Amino acid sequence: MTRSADLLRERRGLLLDLVDRTEVRDAAAAWTGRDNTVTARTDRVDADALLIRPDGCVARALPTGQDPDATTLVRALGTWFGQPA
C-alpha cells in the first residue's frame, strides 16, 4: 500500500484517478512533469478523481460520472499548474 504522503514527496501536484477512468488520465496528460497521475483504489462513491496540491490540500474533486472537461478537472489543472505543455 502506498500512502498519499509518499506520493507527494516530489512536491508536485497529484491527480488520484479513483476509478481507473482513461479520460481522467488523458485530461491530465498535458501537465506531465508538473503533476503525477496515479490510479488508486478507494471506497469513496462520491468522486472519480481528486486533484491534490503539492501541500496536500485537495484542489478539486471530480464528482462521480462527471466529464473531465474544461469546466471541471482541466480548468482546475490549469488554475493550479499553469497552461498545458
C-alpha positions in Angstrom: 0.0 0.0 0.0 1.3 3.5 -0.9 0.3 6.5 1.2 -0.6 9.8 -0.3 2.3 11.4 1.7 4.7 9.2 -0.2 3.2 10.3 -3.5 3.5 14.0 -2.5 7.2 13.8 -1.6 8.3 15.2 -5.0 6.4 18.4 -4.2 4.3 18.2 -7.3 0.6 18.1 -7.8 -1.1 14.7 -7.6 -4.1 13.5 -9.6 -5.7 10.4 -8.0 -7.8 8.6 -10.5 -10.1 6.7 -8.1 -12.0 4.6 -10.6 -9.4 4.0 -13.4 -11.0 6.3 -16.0 -8.9 6.7 -19.1 -10.4 10.2 -19.8 -9.2 11.4 -16.4 -5.6 10.3 -17.2 -5.9 11.7 -20.7 -7.1 15.1 -19.4 -4.0 15.4 -17.2 -1.5 14.3 -19.8 -0.8 17.8 -20.9 0.5 18.6 -17.4 3.0 15.7 -17.2 6.1 17.0 -15.4 4.0 19.3 -13.1 1.8 16.7 -11.6 1.8 12.9 -11.0 -1.2 10.9 -12.1 -1.9 7.7 -10.1 -4.7 5.2 -10.3 -5.8 4.5 -6.7 -8.4 2.3 -5.0 -10.9 3.6 -2.5 -14.3 3.0 -1.0 -15.4 6.5 -1.9 -18.5 6.7 -4.1 -18.8 10.5 -4.5 -15.7 11.2 -6.6 -14.0 9.7 -9.6 -10.8 11.7 -9.1 -9.1 14.1 -6.7 -6.6 16.8 -7.7 -4.3 17.4 -4.8 -1.9 20.4 -4.5 1.7 19.9 -3.6 0.9 21.0 0.0 -1.6 18.1 0.3 -4.8 20.1 0.1 -7.5 18.9 -2.3 -7.8 21.5 -5.0 -10.6 19.8 -6.9 -12.8 16.7 -6.7 -14.3 15.3 -9.9 -17.8 14.1 -8.9 -18.8 10.5 -9.9 -19.5 10.3 -13.6 -18.7 13.9 -14.4 -16.9 14.6 -17.7 -13.3 16.0 -17.0 -13.9 18.8 -19.5 -12.7 22.5 -19.4 -15.2 23.4 -16.7 -14.0 20.8 -14.3 -10.8 18.9 -14.0 -9.0 20.5 -16.9 -9.8 24.0 -15.6 -8.5 23.1 -12.2 -5.3 21.7 -13.6 -4.8 25.0 -15.5 -5.5 27.1 -12.4 -3.1 25.2 -10.2 -0.4 24.2 -12.6 -0.4 26.7 -15.4 -1.0 26.4 -19.1 -0.8 22.8 -20.5 2.5 21.9 -22.2 
